Amino acid sequence: MISFTKMHGLGNDFLVVRAQDKQPPDPQIIRRLADRRTGIGFDQLLWLEPARNPQADIFYRNFNADGSPAEQCGNGARCIARYLSNSDDQSLLLEHQGGLAQAHVTPDGQVSIELGVPEFRPDYVPFKAPVQQPAYQVTADDTEVELRVVSIGNPHAVLQVDDVSRAPVATLGPLLENHELFPNRANIGFMQRVSPDLIRLRVYERGVGETQGCGTGACAAVVTGIKSEQLASQVVVEMPGGKLIVRWNGAGTPVWLTGEAVTVFEGTVDI
């Protein structure tokens, strides 16, 4: 039996478990717990362990609803910061498999997380391309699309669309997620540019499906938009579950994500 806290950021929901010395559950158990009809229901499991780095407050691992490991999760990291905070004006240092991330819980209830320096080199995404390009032409099931790729600690592809409400997220999303050019699969974002400081976005998450909000997906969309000189350095991202703010000052600098992080309920479950 484990104790847990159910949390969400923009409806992107998580099972937060402070594991101490326990090992993460097997993928089939994660899938059972993630089932929204017969389990608790969540997009990701956030597994919290004692920090390896003495300066960090916690070490965390991410697991998708299908039981597969995920390298990073922006909304999940913000929920972890909210979970750990004991005041409404606090800074924390979160440790994950890729390193350390700064987090700030602000008096207005928002949580900001630093998600590292975006990586556009194909080998680092990873994405199978002989050379780095601003955008790539990819064919999926006889449909040719132009996409931009970036790693925000996890692999992302971003497609620009005229109207995000009409974007073929349910059909094209899984085809691109599992495309042979993404050896570790990828999160697929469909971005509509409204103005230099506002975009609308839907994301088909790797191992999950379309979610109400995706923090690293919001960062991926904004940084690719800034890199292609379409967006300002701070952008509001409207997603089905609400709004996030992404700030990026360009090459060599980390990207910051800000938004809500909400506790839903606490409980225990047999695994």
N, C-alpha and C positions, 0 to 999 in steps of 0.2 A: 504494500500500500504506500502511496506517495501523497504528499500534500501539494497543492498547486494553486496558482492564481490565474484566472482568465483575464486577459487584457486585450485592448485593441488600440490601433491608431488609424483613424478614418475607416473603421470597419475591417481593416486588415488585422485579423485576430490571432492570438497567441495563447499557448499554454505555457506558463512560466513555472519552472520547477527548480527550487534551490536544492541541489542534489547532495551536497556535502561529499561523501565518499562513494556514492552509488554510481554505477555505470549507466549510460543511456540505454533505454529499452531497445529491443530488436525492432527492425523496420515493420514487421507485421503487427507488433503491439502499437507502434506509432500510428499506423494506418487505422487500426481499430479505434484508438482514442480520438483520431481526427474525424471519424465519420460523424456527419451532422445529424444522422437519424438514430444511430445506435451507440454513439460515443459522446464525447464532450463537444467535439467540433472545433476545428481551428485550421488556420493556414500553415502555421509553423509551431513546432515545439522549441522553446528556448530553455536550454539545459545549463543551469548556473552551477559552477564549481568554484572552490577556493582559488584565488589568483596565484599564478606562478610567479608573476612579477611583484615584488614587495610594494611597489608604488601603486599598483592597481587595486581597485575595490572588489573586482570579481573577474572570473574567467567564464566566458559563455560559448556555447555551441548552438548551432541552428540546425533543425531538421525539418524538411518539407513534409506536407501532409501525406505524401506517398512513402515516407520513411527515408528518403534519400537525404544525405547531408547537404547543407547549403553553406557557402563560404561566408556570406554576410547578409544582413537584413537591416535596412535603415529604420523602418518603423519598429522592428523588434528591439533594436538597440535603444531606441528612445523609450520604449516601454520598460526595458530593463533599468534604465536610469531613473524613471519614475518609481519603479518598484523599490529600488534601493534608497531613494532619497528620503530624508527625514525632515526636510524643510522645503519651502517654496523658493529658495534662492541658494542653490547649491551646485558645486562643480564636482564631477566624478571622473574617474579614469577607468574605462572598461577594457579588458583584455580579451582578445579573440585569437583565432588561429593565424590571422594575418598580421597581428601586432596589437597596438593600443589605439583607443579612440577616446577623445575628450567628449564629455557631455555636460550640458548645463540645464538645470531646471530653474525656470524663471518665475518671478512672483505672479505673473499673469496666467500661470498654469501650462505654459508651453514648454516643450523640451527640445533642445538643439543637440545635434550629434555631428561630430566631425568624421567623415567617412573616407579620409585619405585622399591621395592625389589620383585623379582619374588616369587610366592607362589605355591608350589608343593603339598601341602596337599589337598587331594581330596575334602574335605568339603568346602574348600575355592575357588575351581576353578569355579563352583562346578561340581563334577563328582562323580557318585554313585559307590563307591568302598569300601569294608569293611576295607581295610588297604592300606596304601601308598606303592606303588611299583615303581621301576625304569621305567617299561613299563607295558602296559595292553593289553591283547588279547580281541579284540572286534569283534563281528560278525554283519555285516550289509548286509541284503539281500543275505544271504548264502555265503558272502565273509568274511573270517576271516583276520583281519589285526592287526598288533602290533602298538600301538601308545603311545606316551608320552603326559602327560597333564600338563598344567601350567596356572596360571593366571598372566597376565601382566596388572592387573586392569580389565581385561575381560577374558573370558574363551577361551583357545586354546587347540587344539590337534595337534600333529605333527607326520606325518608318514614319514619314511625314504624310498626313492625310488632310483633305480639304474639310471633312466633317467627321469628327471622331464618333459621333452618334451612329454613323452609317458604316464605320470601319468593320471589315470582316474579321473581328477579333476571334470569334468562336471557330472559324474555319482555317484562317491563315495562321493564327497564333500557334496551334499545336504543330502544324507543318514546319514552321520556322523553328520552334523550340527544339524539335528533334531533327533538324536538318543536318546532313552529313558534314557541312562546313563548321558546325559547332560540336567539337568532340566531347564537351562536357554539357551539352545542351545549352539553352540560353533563355533568358527572360525577354519577352518581345513587347516593345512599347509602340503604341499608335498615337502620334502626337499631332495636335492641331494648333498651329500658331495663331493666336488672336491678336497679339501686339508684342512689342519687344519685352514687356514685363509680365505677360500673361499667356499661358498655354492651357489647353485641355488635353487630358491624357487618359488612356486606358491601357492596362498592362495584362498580358497573359503570362503568368508567373510559371517558371520552371517547376514541375512537380506539384503544382497546385491548381492551375487553371486561372481564369480571370478573377482578379481580386478587386475589392472596393478601393484599395489604395496600395501603392508599392513605393516605399521610400527610396530604395536604390534605383527603381525605375524612374521616379521623378528626377533624381539626380542625373541619370543617364540621358534623359530627354533634354534637360536644360544644358548640360555641358556640351552635348553634340550641337545644340542650337547656338550656343555661344561660340563654339569653335567654327561654325559655318557663318558667323557674323549675322545671325538673325535675332539674337536675344541679348538682353542687358545682363549685367553681372548679378542682379537679383531678380528672381522670377517667381510669381505666384503660379502654382500648378493646381488646376482644378481637376479632381478625380471623382469618380462616382460616390466615394465616401466622404468627400470634403476637400479642404485646401491644405496644401503644404507650401512652404517657402524654401527655395533652394538658392544658395549664394555661392558663386565661384568667381574668383578673380583671375582665372586664366592659367596657362601652362605652368606646371611646377608647384601649384598651390592646392591645398585640400579643398574639397567641396563640403559645404555645411547644409544640413537639413533641419528644418524647424516645423513643429506642428504639435497637435494634441497627443496625449497618451493617457488612456483611461482604464481604470480598474473596473471590471464587470462583476466578478464574484470570486470567492475562494471555496475550496473544497478538498476532498480526498477521493482517491480512486484506487481500486485494486488493479495491479498489473501482473 
